[in-house]
Amino acid sequence: MTGQYIIRRLLIMIPVLLGVSLIIFTMVRVIPGDPAIILAGPHANKEQVDQIRTQLGLDRHPVVQYFSFLGDLVQGDLGRSTRTGLPVTREIMARLPNTVVLALTAIILASFLGVLTGIIAGVKQNSIFDHLSMMIALFGLSMPVFWLGLMLMLLFSIQLGWLPSVGAESWKHLILPAITLGANSTAIIARMTRSSMLEVIRVDYIRTARAKGLTEKMVIWRHALKNALIPVVTVIGLQTGTLLGGAVLTEIVFAWPGIGRLLVEAILSRDYPVVQGLVLLVAIIFIFINLFVDILYSYLDPRIRYT
């Protein structure tokens, strides 16, 4: 039944991606600014601008442009960057691995710290650790990403000189961006894990497990945690997609060469094909992450069946 469910979800991707493509196609064209004028330069005359607009296909009716874009998309062609002239796929693939490494490092760090902190805070409710960890989590939720990045850079790069501040040349360059990007997710996961643990440890089967003489450690890790993780897995899945698609500020602050910086550069230069390709990529990532999370539910709770 899971196989049929996966096939249905993959089929649902088609109208979703069509909707996303139409929305982003429309939005990039209503943003003020003409890519032909930007490419031609401030001193170009009208004839030169019109020539560039014709070369880019921007002189055609928007409906014709959209269906031409869809036709190329079906063939796996995202077009060419109007800024560099390179295929959009090549532009994205050159930056995507850097963003994947950054986002995965951030979510692994956030998941480990968030789940562990949430479990301890839930088991030791109203303790000093509980209050302190939730206060720190609230601080993590409130901090702007760019501010945290600059503060970490000021402390560890400029004042202490322990870590590099910008670039992606070695694993040391990954530490500060990963901490910055994962701080908000760590706080969200910790609060969700604590809330879920508090709900689970009060149910009847936990009291029954304790009545059987099981140790508190076994009750928490073998019985309570598995059921408490179901909503936490949902949050981790959503945060993973968010980090992959929303690392823009972190990549800008630390000059990290990922798709976030590429998206900003494409928007500023009105590079329509690159913007469209990146947004579609993020949509596909979200869809597959949600599918993976749904499948993982059935392994965490065998009572869940997809019919």
Buried (B, 14 or more C-beta within 10 A) or exposed (E): EEEEBBEEBEEEBEEEBEEBBEEBBEEBBEEEEEBBBBBBEEEBEEEBBBBBBEEBBBEEEEEEBBEEBBEBBEEEBBBBBBBBEEBBBEBBEEBBEBBBBBBBBBBBBBBEBBBBBBBBBBBEEEEEBBEEBBEBBEEBBEBEBBEBBBEBBEEBBEEEEEBBBBEBEEEEBBBBBBBBBBBBBBBBBBBBBBBBBBBBBEEEEBEEBBEEEBEEEBBBEEBBBEBBBBBBBBBBBBBBBBBBBBBBBBBBBBEBBBBBBBBBBBBEBBBBBBBBBBBBBBBBBBBBBBBEBBBBBBEBEEEEEBE
